[in-house]
Each structure stands twice: as C-alpha cells, then as structure tokens.
Amino acid sequence: MDIEIRAARSKALLDHEHFIETMKDLRERQKDIFADSAASDVEGREEAYVINRALSAIEVSLKADVDAVRILKKREEQHRGND
C-alpha cells in the first residue's frame, strides 16, 4: 500500500471520534479490571496489562504511519532546498 494512503487512513482513524471514544473506553475498562481485581487475581491483572499494552501498540503503529510521511516530506523539502 502506498505510504501516503496508509498515513491518511491512519490519521483518519486517530482523528475519528468513535475510534477515540472506543480506545478510551477500552483503556478505562482495563484500568477498572486492574484496580478492582482481588489480590489473588494475578492472571486478571496480567491480562488487563497485556490488553492495555496492545491498545498502546495500535496507537503507536497508527502514529508511526502518519509520522513517516511527515519525515519523508520534510526530507524531500530539505533535499529540494539543497539542489
């Protein structure tokens, strides 16, 4: 897939109100599971932690797509300036 198309799709997701709210709700649920778990529920806390890390990885991946295009464009501008 073209990097600019991928970046545009990633940015659209990151800016989409439903995506933002869904990610916020998912994080909040995992925080509640972690906070409300019994002391003996190590597995439940570990699962909540892993899910939270996965949510972060999704956001990082989407942001990386957007940043990659910014970097490429900036390099192209600098390269044109040196010509």
PyMOL commands that set and color helices and strands:
alter all, ss='L'
color gray80, all
select helices_A, chain A and resi 3-15+17-36+42-82
alter helices_A, ss='H'
color red, helices_A
deselect
rebuild
show_as cartoon
